[in-house]
Amino acid sequence: MLSKTFNSAVPLLQDLLMKSSERFPGKTALVCGVRRASYGEIDKTSNLVAHALVDIGVERGDRVIVFARNTIETAVAFWAVLKASAVVSIVNSSTKTEKLVYLLNDCRAKILIADSSLASIFTPACLKAPQLKGVIVTGDEFAAERDDLPHPLSWQNAIEEAKRRPNASAPPDRKSIDIDLAAIIYTSGSTGEPKGVMLTHRNMLAAASSIGAYLEMIESDIVLNVFPFSFDYGLYQMILSFQAGARLILEESFAYPAVPLKRIAEEKVTGFPGVPSVFSMMENMRDLSKFDVTSVRFVTNTAAALSLKNIRFLRKTFPTARIYSMYGLTECKRCSYLPPEDLEKKPLSVGIPIPNTEFWIEDDEGRRLGPNEIGTLVLRGATVMRGYWGKPEDTAKKLRPGLLPGESVLFTGDLCRIDEDGYLYFVGRSDDIIKTRGEKVAPKEIENVIHDLHGVREVAVIGVENAILGQAIKAYVTLEEGCGLTEQDILAHCAGRLENYMQPKSVEFLAELPKTSSGKIKKTVLAKPSKDKF
């Protein structure tokens, strides 16, 4: 018989919320603007929404897309879909109609949960998604009597109807087991059409357990999240916080740094997740010293490795905080972390395997490489995805036979090296590698050199087509306010620190580098056909 309560012998992802609700029912779990919600409130409301989903036909394994900003309702919806034994996929609120159509049809979503403020985007998308059976709309400005949406229902009406059920205070009967899908997280699509990364309850629980262990998160922590829940780094801030019984502060973004920095002081934030672009924005602020950030006890980084400049800034700004440089992919959540005590001796490393994970380096012929040899990173562990939704060929490229019969390991596609002490160094994405003069050049190495130049805020290096060189190296640079660096300054700096074949041939200055919603630089936007001649 299937278990009907969260006291199952085998836990599922939603148990993280349910157990914290049992321990701390009245404790504030989420802060979003002026709104606050306790663990008990989130647990109770997600039970009601889960019943509403079941009542409108959601069954075990059905996909539900949540299209909304980071709000309390978005968080509740995430847990509700899991409690309904369905599969949740959160889509970034900046997504346009045609892409939303693609996502709805790609995963064959049965239900869409969306914010009313995004109606101009999702309404036409729903008309092109014939398999969609219902839409639940959050927000105050929504009329349920509409003929342009399939079976529309307001968030509040869904909750009120669910309250009439005799068992509304408890979650629906549990039907999933831990190898069932919990979520589909779509990649950014920066190198092609988005791919849906399939993650099981077991995948996500294993990741949360491992990351929570090395971060040493505790119930008194207060974490500030400026990343969308559609980005796994943002989503896991909630998962990790709820696992620990901690408090999560939601901010819309880091576009206006003064807002989240002020919130750090007001809420006495102890955990600050960031990415290099966030840290660069902070460093460029003239009045950073007026914000009290002394409460922060740990800072985390992902998306790209920290540069020496980033590290110096973080150590100065958060002198008592533990700084974690981390590296990972959506396909396995996290590969490695650098213990804070190793930051001094291994500053450019992204660390050692996360607990309960192992990795190694292979060449193109499948041979394991030795210390400091560059090749493809291969990862083995419980966090490795099930595959890409509906894309068996893409899955077969990433998941290949492992060490034990029947298991699969993840071929990340990233070029890395491991030093003689077992510490990992990210070299570059395999599709980022520049081939110039017959040599293979990792953009990251050049970016580190340029970024270390005083006055440089951000840098991205790509290869542009060139009849003589094959590809010529070009750097795109943003400068700190008031900086007067020229192209010749940067070229001269590189000439003194890089081999001849690695030196950029040109530099272009931009006010901002194009980025994804998660803060990653979109090199595909930069890599348009170039007329540069050298």
C-alpha positions in Angstrom: 0.0 0.0 0.0 1.2 3.5 -0.8 2.0 5.7 2.1 -0.4 8.5 2.8 1.7 10.6 5.2 5.1 12.2 5.1 6.3 9.7 7.7 7.2 7.3 4.9 10.2 5.1 5.2 11.5 6.8 2.0 11.4 10.6 2.1 10.3 12.8 -0.8 11.3 16.3 -1.5 8.2 17.9 0.0 9.0 16.3 3.3 11.6 19.0 3.8 8.8 21.6 4.1 6.5 19.3 6.1 9.1 18.4 8.7 10.1 22.0 9.2 6.5 22.9 9.5 6.1 20.3 12.2 9.1 21.6 14.1 8.6 25.4 13.6 4.9 26.0 12.6 4.9 29.6 13.6 8.4 30.6 12.5 8.7 32.9 9.5 9.9 30.9 6.5 9.6 33.4 3.7 9.9 37.1 3.4 8.8 38.8 0.2 8.6 42.6 0.3 6.4 43.4 3.2 4.8 40.0 3.2 5.8 37.2 5.6 4.7 33.6 5.7 5.3 31.0 8.4 6.2 27.4 7.8 2.8 26.4 9.0 1.1 28.7 6.6 3.1 27.6 3.6 2.5 23.9 4.5 -1.2 24.4 5.0 -1.8 26.5 1.9 0.3 24.1 -0.3 -1.9 21.2 1.0 -5.0 23.1 -0.2 -3.5 24.0 -3.6 -2.4 20.3 -4.0 -6.0 19.2 -3.4 -7.2 21.8 -6.0 -4.7 20.3 -8.5 -6.0 16.8 -7.9 -9.6 18.0 -8.1 -9.0 19.4 -11.6 -7.4 16.2 -12.8 -3.7 16.3 -12.0 -2.4 12.7 -11.6 0.9 11.1 -10.6 3.6 12.2 -13.0 1.7 15.0 -14.8 3.7 18.1 -15.5 2.7 21.5 -14.0 4.4 24.7 -15.2 4.6 27.6 -12.8 5.1 30.9 -14.7 5.6 33.7 -12.1 8.0 35.9 -10.3 9.6 35.0 -7.0 6.6 35.4 -4.7 5.1 33.5 -1.7 2.5 32.0 -4.1 5.3 30.7 -6.4 6.9 29.0 -3.5 3.6 27.5 -2.3 2.9 26.3 -5.9 6.2 24.5 -6.0 5.5 22.4 -2.9 1.8 22.0 -3.9 2.7 20.3 -7.2 5.0 17.9 -5.4 2.3 17.1 -2.9 -0.1 16.3 -5.8 2.5 13.7 -6.9 3.1 15.7 -10.1 6.2 17.2 -11.7 6.9 20.9 -11.3 8.7 23.2 -13.8 9.2 26.8 -12.8 9.6 29.2 -15.8 11.2 32.6 -15.6 8.8 35.5 -15.6 10.7 37.2 -18.3 10.0 34.4 -20.8 8.2 35.5 -24.0 5.1 34.0 -25.5 6.7 31.8 -28.2 9.2 30.3 -25.8 6.4 29.6 -23.2 4.5 27.9 -26.0 7.6 25.7 -26.6 7.9 24.8 -22.9 4.2 24.0 -22.4 4.2 21.7 -25.4 7.7 20.2 -24.9 6.8 18.8 -21.4 3.1 18.4 -22.3 2.1 20.4 -19.3 -1.4 19.6 -18.0 -1.8 22.7 -15.8 -0.3 26.2 -15.9 -0.1 28.2 -12.7 0.7 31.8 -13.6 0.6 35.3 -12.2 -2.1 37.6 -13.5 0.4 40.3 -14.3 1.8 38.0 -17.0 -1.6 37.5 -18.7 -0.5 39.2 -21.9 2.2 36.6 -22.3 0.6 33.4 -21.1 -2.9 33.9 -22.6 -1.9 33.6 -26.3 0.5 30.8 -25.3 -2.3 28.7 -23.8 -4.2 28.9 -27.1 -1.3 27.1 -28.7 -1.0 24.4 -26.1 -3.8 21.9 -26.9 -2.9 19.4 -24.1 -3.3 22.1 -21.4 -6.3 21.2 -19.2 -6.4 24.2 -16.8 -4.9 27.5 -15.7 -4.7 28.7 -12.1 -4.0 32.4 -11.9 -2.6 34.2 -8.9 -3.0 37.9 -8.2 -5.9 40.2 -7.6 -6.6 41.3 -11.2 -8.1 38.1 -12.7 -11.6 37.3 -13.9 -12.4 33.6 -13.9 -15.1 34.0 -16.5 -12.9 34.0 -19.6 -13.2 32.1 -22.8 -9.6 32.6 -23.9 -8.1 30.2 -21.3 -8.8 26.5 -20.8 -10.7 26.0 -17.5 -9.4 29.1 -15.7 -9.5 29.3 -12.0 -8.3 32.0 -9.6 -5.8 31.1 -6.9 -8.1 32.2 -4.2 -11.1 30.3 -5.5 -9.0 27.2 -5.9 -8.1 27.4 -2.2 -11.6 28.1 -1.1 -13.0 25.2 -3.0 -10.3 22.9 -1.6 -11.2 23.9 2.0 -14.6 22.2 1.6 -12.9 18.8 1.4 -13.0 16.8 4.6 -9.3 16.0 4.5 -8.2 19.5 3.4 -5.8 20.0 6.3 -3.6 17.1 5.2 -1.8 16.6 1.9 -3.4 14.4 -0.8 -2.5 10.7 -0.6 1.1 10.1 -1.5 1.5 8.3 -4.7 5.1 9.0 -5.8 8.3 7.2 -4.8 11.7 8.7 -4.7 12.8 7.6 -8.2 9.8 9.5 -9.7 10.4 12.9 -11.3 10.1 15.8 -8.9 11.1 18.6 -11.3 12.0 19.6 -14.8 14.5 22.5 -14.9 15.0 24.0 -18.3 18.4 25.0 -19.4 18.8 28.6 -20.5 19.0 27.7 -24.1 22.1 29.8 -24.7 23.6 27.2 -27.0 20.3 26.0 -28.7 16.7 25.2 -27.8 16.0 24.7 -24.1 16.4 21.2 -22.8 14.4 20.0 -19.8 16.7 18.4 -17.2 14.7 15.7 -15.4 15.4 15.4 -11.7 13.9 12.8 -9.4 13.1 13.3 -5.7 16.2 11.2 -4.9 18.3 13.5 -7.1 17.2 16.7 -5.4 17.2 15.3 -1.9 20.8 14.0 -2.4 21.9 17.4 -3.6 20.2 19.2 -0.7 21.7 16.8 1.8 25.2 17.2 0.4 25.2 21.0 -0.1 23.5 21.6 3.3 26.2 19.5 5.0 29.2 21.4 3.7 27.5 24.8 4.1 26.7 23.8 7.6 23.3 25.6 7.4 21.3 25.8 10.6 17.8 26.8 11.7 18.9 30.3 12.8 20.2 31.1 9.3 18.6 33.9 7.2 19.4 33.6 3.5 18.9 36.3 0.9 17.9 35.1 -2.6 18.1 37.4 -5.6 17.9 34.7 -8.2 14.7 33.4 -9.9 13.3 30.0 -8.8 13.6 29.0 -12.5 17.4 29.0 -12.0 18.4 26.0 -10.0 20.7 28.1 -7.8 17.7 30.2 -6.8 15.4 27.3 -6.3 17.9 25.5 -4.1 18.1 28.5 -1.8 14.5 27.7 -0.8 15.1 23.9 -0.7 18.2 24.3 1.5 16.6 26.9 3.8 13.5 24.8 4.3 15.7 21.7 4.9 17.4 23.6 7.8 14.3 25.3 9.1 15.9 28.6 8.2 14.4 31.8 6.8 14.5 32.9 3.1 14.4 36.5 2.0 13.2 36.9 -1.6 14.3 39.8 -3.7 13.3 40.4 -7.3 16.9 40.7 -8.6 20.2 42.4 -8.0 19.5 45.0 -10.7 19.4 47.7 -8.0 22.0 46.6 -5.5 21.1 49.0 -2.8 17.7 47.3 -2.2 19.0 43.8 -1.3 22.0 45.2 0.5 19.7 47.3 2.7 17.7 44.1 3.3 20.8 42.3 4.5 21.2 44.9 7.3 17.4 45.0 8.1 17.0 41.2 8.4 20.4 40.4 9.7 21.0 38.1 6.8 23.6 35.3 7.5 23.8 33.7 4.0 24.5 35.5 0.8 24.5 33.5 -2.5 26.0 35.3 -5.4 27.6 35.0 -8.8 30.6 36.9 -10.2 28.4 39.5 -12.0 26.7 40.3 -8.7 30.0 40.7 -6.9 31.3 43.0 -9.7 28.2 45.2 -9.4 28.8 45.5 -5.6 32.5 46.3 -6.2 31.5 49.1 -8.5 29.3 50.8 -5.9 30.7 54.0 -4.4 28.7 53.8 -1.2 29.0 50.1 -0.4 30.5 50.9 3.0 27.3 52.4 4.3 25.6 49.0 4.3 26.0 46.9 7.3 26.8 43.3 6.1 28.5 42.1 9.3 25.8 39.6 10.0 26.7 37.5 6.9 28.5 34.3 8.0 28.7 32.6 4.6 28.9 33.7 1.0 28.5 31.2 -1.9 29.3 31.5 -5.6 28.4 29.6 -8.7 27.8 30.2 -12.5 31.5 31.0 -13.1 34.7 30.5 -11.0 35.7 33.4 -8.8 38.6 35.5 -10.1 41.4 36.7 -7.8 39.8 40.1 -8.0 36.4 38.7 -6.8 38.2 36.9 -4.0 40.0 40.0 -2.8 36.8 42.0 -2.8 34.8 39.3 -0.9 37.4 38.9 1.7 37.5 42.7 2.3 33.7 43.1 2.2 32.8 40.1 4.3 35.9 39.7 6.5 34.4 37.2 9.0 32.3 35.2 6.4 33.1 31.8 5.0 33.5 32.1 1.3 32.5 29.1 -0.8 33.6 28.9 -4.5 31.4 26.3 -6.1 30.9 24.7 -9.5 28.1 22.7 -11.0 25.6 22.1 -13.8 21.9 21.8 -13.8 22.3 18.2 -14.9 23.8 17.3 -11.5 23.2 20.5 -9.4 26.7 20.7 -7.9 30.0 19.1 -8.8 32.4 20.6 -6.4 33.0 23.2 -3.6 36.2 24.8 -2.3 36.3 24.6 1.5 36.8 28.1 2.8 39.9 27.2 4.6 41.5 26.3 1.2 40.7 29.6 -0.4 44.2 31.0 0.4 46.2 28.1 -1.0 43.9 27.2 -3.9 42.3 30.5 -4.9 41.5 29.6 -8.5 40.3 26.1 -7.8 36.6 25.2 -7.7 37.4 22.6 -5.1 36.8 19.0 -4.2 33.8 16.7 -4.9 30.7 17.5 -2.9 29.9 14.8 -0.3 28.7 11.5 -1.8 30.0 12.4 -5.3 33.2 11.5 -7.2 34.7 12.8 -10.5 37.7 12.3 -12.8 39.0 13.6 -16.1 39.0 11.7 -19.4 40.4 12.4 -22.8 38.5 12.0 -26.1 39.5 8.3 -26.2 38.0 7.6 -22.8 41.3 7.3 -20.9 41.6 8.7 -17.4 44.1 11.5 -17.3 46.6 12.3 -14.6 47.3 15.4 -12.5 47.0 18.8 -14.4 46.1 17.1 -17.7 43.1 18.9 -19.3 40.1 16.8 -20.5 36.4 16.3 -20.0 35.1 16.2 -16.4 33.0 13.0 -15.7 30.9 12.9 -12.6 29.3 10.0 -10.7 26.8 10.3 -7.9 23.1 10.3 -6.8 22.6 13.9 -8.0 23.0 13.0 -11.7 19.9 13.7 -13.7 17.5 11.1 -15.1 18.1 12.7 -18.6 16.7 15.4 -20.9 12.9 15.3 -21.3 12.0 14.0 -24.7 15.5 14.1 -26.0 17.1 10.6 -26.0 19.9 11.5 -28.4 21.0 14.5 -26.2 20.7 12.3 -23.1 22.9 9.6 -24.6 25.6 12.2 -25.2 25.6 13.2 -21.5 24.8 10.0 -19.7 27.1 7.1 -20.6 27.8 3.7 -19.0 29.5 4.0 -15.7 31.8 2.0 -13.4 29.1 -0.5 -12.3 26.9 -2.5 -14.6 23.7 -0.7 -15.4 24.7 2.7 -14.0 25.2 6.0 -15.9 27.7 8.7 -15.3 27.6 12.3 -16.4 29.9 13.6 -19.1 29.7 17.2 -18.3 31.2 18.5 -21.6 33.3 20.9 -19.5 37.1 21.0 -19.8 38.8 20.8 -16.5 42.0 19.6 -14.8 42.6 18.1 -11.3 45.9 19.0 -9.6 48.1 16.7 -7.7 46.2 17.3 -4.5 42.8 16.4 -6.0 41.5 19.9 -6.5 39.4 20.7 -9.6 40.1 23.7 -11.9 37.5 24.7 -14.5 39.2 25.5 -17.9 36.2 26.1 -20.1 33.1 24.8 -21.8 34.0 22.5 -24.6 32.0 24.6 -27.0 33.7 27.8 -25.8 37.2 26.7 -26.6 38.9 28.9 -29.2 41.0 27.3 -31.9 43.6 29.8 -33.1 46.9 29.2 -34.9 46.4 25.5 -34.5 46.2 25.9 -30.7 43.3 25.3 -28.3 42.8 28.3 -26.0 40.5 28.4 -23.0 38.8 31.8 -22.7 38.7 31.6 -18.9 42.4 31.9 -18.7 42.4 35.1 -20.7 39.4 36.4 -18.8 41.2 35.9 -15.5 44.2 37.9 -16.7 42.1 40.8 -18.0 39.7 40.8 -15.0 42.7 41.2 -12.7 43.5 44.6 -14.3 42.4 47.5 -12.1 39.4 49.2 -13.5 37.9 46.2 -15.3 34.5 45.3 -14.0 33.6 42.3 -16.3 35.1 40.5 -19.3 34.0 37.9 -21.8 36.4 36.4 -24.4 35.3 34.7 -27.6 36.7 33.6 -30.9 35.7 35.3 -34.1 36.2 33.9 -37.5 39.4 34.9 -39.2 40.8 33.7 -42.6 44.4 33.4 -41.4 44.1 32.4 -37.8 41.0 30.2 -37.9 39.6 32.1 -35.0 41.0 35.4 -33.6 40.6 36.2 -29.9 38.4 39.1 -29.0 37.7 40.5 -25.5 34.5 42.3 -24.5 35.0 44.5 -21.5 33.0 46.6 -19.1 34.8 49.2 -17.0 34.2 50.6 -13.6 32.8 54.1 -13.4 35.4 56.7 -14.2 38.0 54.3 -15.5 39.9 55.4 -18.5 41.5 52.2 -19.7 41.9 51.9 -23.5 42.2 49.0 -25.8 45.9 49.4 -25.9 46.1 49.3 -22.1 44.4 45.9 -22.1 46.4 44.5 -25.0 49.6 45.5 -23.3 48.5 44.0 -20.0 47.8 40.7 -21.8 51.1 40.8 -23.7 53.0 40.8 -20.5 51.1 37.9 -19.0 50.0 35.5 -21.8 51.7 33.5 -24.5 51.6 35.1 -27.9 48.9 32.8 -29.3 46.6 33.5 -26.3 46.7 37.3 -26.6 43.5 39.1 -27.8 43.6 40.7 -31.2 41.0 43.3 -30.3 39.0 44.7 -27.4 35.5 46.1 -27.5 34.1 48.1 -24.6 30.4 47.7 -23.7 28.3 49.4 -21.0 26.9 46.0 -20.0 27.6 42.4 -21.0 24.5 40.5 -22.1 23.4 38.0 -19.4 20.8 35.4 -18.7 18.3 35.9 -15.9 20.6 33.9 -13.7 23.6 36.2 -14.2 25.5 34.1 -16.7 27.1 36.0 -19.6 25.5 35.1 -22.9 28.5 34.6 -25.2 26.2 33.6 -28.0 24.9 37.1 -28.2 28.5 38.4 -28.5 29.5 35.7 -31.0 27.6 37.2 -34.0 29.4 37.2 -37.4 32.2 39.7 -37.1 33.8 41.9 -39.8 37.0 42.2 -37.8 40.2 41.7 -40.0 43.6 41.3 -38.5 
